[in-house]
Amino acid sequence: MNQPWRDAVRPISADEWPRVKELRLSALRDPAAAIAFLESYERALAEPDSFWKERAEAAAGGSRVRQFVAEGPDGVWSGTVTVLIEEAGNDDVFGVTVEQRQAHIVGVFLRPEHRGSGAIDALFEAAVEWAVSVAKVTRVRLYVHEDNARAEGFYRRFGFVRSGVTAPMKGDPSKTEVEMVLDRPGAPPALP
Ligand SMILES: CC(C)(COP(=O)(O)OP(=O)(O)OC[C@H]1O[C@@H](n2cnc3c(N)ncnc32)[C@H](O)[C@@H]1OP(=O)(O)O)[C@@H](O)C(=O)NCCC(=O)NCCS
């Protein structure tokens, strides 16, 4: 693992909501956005400042959501991941009842110029560490679109495997979102 990136990863703070907004809007303008995110750029752009303030506040200090960013030496945020803690019995983003308390990693994005740099590994290490050691979950999952080969390639490298669960994609039920689970949450990351 690339030590500089590990040192560059940190949780956001609530007052950083304008940067949270800017990075999210950049993600939603990415060519991969249609297969990467459930939200549209137009919808996010129309949200008032209060939406971004509430989102950042919840993701900064709460026990149910935590957003991490990788901040380069120039202060620019290179990418982000967000961890949602899902409680058994609640509905998930696809309306399916959650069977066991678990972490769900969402909002995975690196700016194009930082892809292939190792930044995403550092972000996932921080996210999984928080989910396992602080939020105390024993299952970590995410969904990836069936056509998002690059993202799935990274998830596999990090230790995620397909669970066998799929969900129809919102807005395009002919396409499938594939659930992947971390094979051994809490195990140290594999050496490169
Ligand atoms: C997903 C994302 C965060 C991954 O970060 P990254 O730095 O690009 O990932 P990496 O380059 O480290 O790893 C990607 C892996 O997939 C492989 N890969 C790249 N393009 C591929 C393709 N078209 N088909 C199959 N595998 C591919 C790479 O070789 C690499 O595997 P390897 O390390 O075993 O060689 C980044 O690409 C991104 O932000 N994409 C746009 C948003 C997105 O798709 N988010 C995920 C939503 S689920």
The ligand as an SDF file (V2000), in Angstrom:
LIG
                    3D

 48 50  0  0  0  0  0  0  0  0999 V2000
  -14.1930    2.7100   -9.2060 C   0  0  0  0  0  0  0  0  0  0  0  0
  -12.9280    3.5230   -8.9390 C   0  0  0  0  0  0  0  0  0  0  0  0
  -13.0380    4.2380   -7.6080 C   0  0  0  0  0  0  0  0  0  0  0  0
  -11.7450    2.5180   -8.8780 C   0  0  0  0  0  0  0  0  0  0  0  0
  -10.5500    3.2170   -8.6250 O   0  0  0  0  0  0  0  0  0  0  0  0
   -9.3090    3.0170   -9.6390 P   0  0  0  0  0  0  0  0  0  0  0  0
   -8.1430    3.7720   -9.1170 O   0  0  0  0  0  0  0  0  0  0  0  0
   -9.8010    3.3590  -11.0160 O   0  0  0  0  0  0  0  0  0  0  0  0
   -9.0970    1.4370   -9.5190 O   0  0  0  0  0  0  0  0  0  0  0  0
   -7.7800    0.6450   -9.8750 P   0  0  0  0  0  0  0  0  0  0  0  0
   -7.2280    1.1590  -11.1760 O   0  0  0  0  0  0  0  0  0  0  0  0
   -6.8730    0.6630   -8.6970 O   0  0  0  0  0  0  0  0  0  0  0  0
   -8.3260   -0.8220  -10.0290 O   0  0  0  0  0  0  0  0  0  0  0  0
   -9.1690   -1.1860  -11.0800 C   0  0  0  0  0  0  0  0  0  0  0  0
   -8.9250   -2.6280  -11.4600 C   0  0  0  0  0  0  0  0  0  0  0  0
   -9.7920   -2.9860  -12.5440 O   0  0  0  0  0  0  0  0  0  0  0  0
   -9.0060   -3.2680  -13.6940 C   0  0  0  0  0  0  0  0  0  0  0  0
   -9.6830   -2.6610  -14.8250 N   0  0  0  0  0  0  0  0  0  0  0  0
   -9.5700   -1.4220  -15.3050 C   0  0  0  0  0  0  0  0  0  0  0  0
  -10.3930   -1.2410  -16.3410 N   0  0  0  0  0  0  0  0  0  0  0  0
  -11.0230   -2.4200  -16.5410 C   0  0  0  0  0  0  0  0  0  0  0  0
  -11.9820   -2.8780  -17.4550 C   0  0  0  0  0  0  0  0  0  0  0  0
  -12.4770   -2.0790  -18.4100 N   0  0  0  0  0  0  0  0  0  0  0  0
  -12.4060   -4.1600  -17.3540 N   0  0  0  0  0  0  0  0  0  0  0  0
  -11.9470   -4.9740  -16.3890 C   0  0  0  0  0  0  0  0  0  0  0  0
  -11.0350   -4.5790  -15.4740 N   0  0  0  0  0  0  0  0  0  0  0  0
  -10.5790   -3.3210  -15.5580 C   0  0  0  0  0  0  0  0  0  0  0  0
   -7.6430   -2.6710  -13.4410 C   0  0  0  0  0  0  0  0  0  0  0  0
   -6.6520   -3.3690  -14.1400 O   0  0  0  0  0  0  0  0  0  0  0  0
   -7.5200   -2.8700  -11.9420 C   0  0  0  0  0  0  0  0  0  0  0  0
   -7.2560   -4.2240  -11.6010 O   0  0  0  0  0  0  0  0  0  0  0  0
   -5.7720   -4.7340  -11.2120 P   0  0  0  0  0  0  0  0  0  0  0  0
   -5.2730   -3.8490  -10.1240 O   0  0  0  0  0  0  0  0  0  0  0  0
   -5.9910   -6.1300  -10.7550 O   0  0  0  0  0  0  0  0  0  0  0  0
   -4.9770   -4.5910  -12.4820 O   0  0  0  0  0  0  0  0  0  0  0  0
  -12.6780    4.5760  -10.0700 C   0  0  0  0  0  0  0  0  0  0  0  0
  -12.3880    3.9300  -11.2820 O   0  0  0  0  0  0  0  0  0  0  0  0
  -13.8590    5.5160  -10.2530 C   0  0  0  0  0  0  0  0  0  0  0  0
  -13.9930    6.5000   -9.5430 O   0  0  0  0  0  0  0  0  0  0  0  0
  -14.7360    5.2070  -11.2410 N   0  0  0  0  0  0  0  0  0  0  0  0
  -15.9080    6.0490  -11.5270 C   0  0  0  0  0  0  0  0  0  0  0  0
  -16.9800    5.9530  -10.4440 C   0  0  0  0  0  0  0  0  0  0  0  0
  -17.3900    4.5090  -10.1720 C   0  0  0  0  0  0  0  0  0  0  0  0
  -17.5180    3.6860  -11.0650 O   0  0  0  0  0  0  0  0  0  0  0  0
  -17.6200    4.2180   -8.8700 N   0  0  0  0  0  0  0  0  0  0  0  0
  -17.9930    2.8850   -8.4210 C   0  0  0  0  0  0  0  0  0  0  0  0
  -19.4620    2.7670   -8.2520 C   0  0  0  0  0  0  0  0  0  0  0  0
  -19.9370    1.1190   -7.7230 S   0  0  0  0  0  0  0  0  0  0  0  0
  1  2  1  0
  2  3  1  0
  2  4  1  0
  2 36  1  0
  4  5  1  0
  5  6  1  0
  6  7  2  0
  6  8  1  0
  6  9  1  0
  9 10  1  0
 10 11  2  0
 10 12  1  0
 10 13  1  0
 13 14  1  0
 14 15  1  0
 15 16  1  0
 15 30  1  0
 16 17  1  0
 17 18  1  0
 17 28  1  0
 18 19  1  0
 18 27  1  0
 19 20  2  0
 20 21  1  0
 21 22  1  0
 21 27  2  0
 22 23  1  0
 22 24  2  0
 24 25  1  0
 25 26  2  0
 26 27  1  0
 28 29  1  0
 28 30  1  0
 30 31  1  0
 31 32  1  0
 32 33  2  0
 32 34  1  0
 32 35  1  0
 36 37  1  0
 36 38  1  0
 38 39  2  0
 38 40  1  0
 40 41  1  0
 41 42  1  0
 42 43  1  0
 43 44  2  0
 43 45  1  0
 45 46  1  0
 46 47  1  0
 47 48  1  0
M  END
$$$$
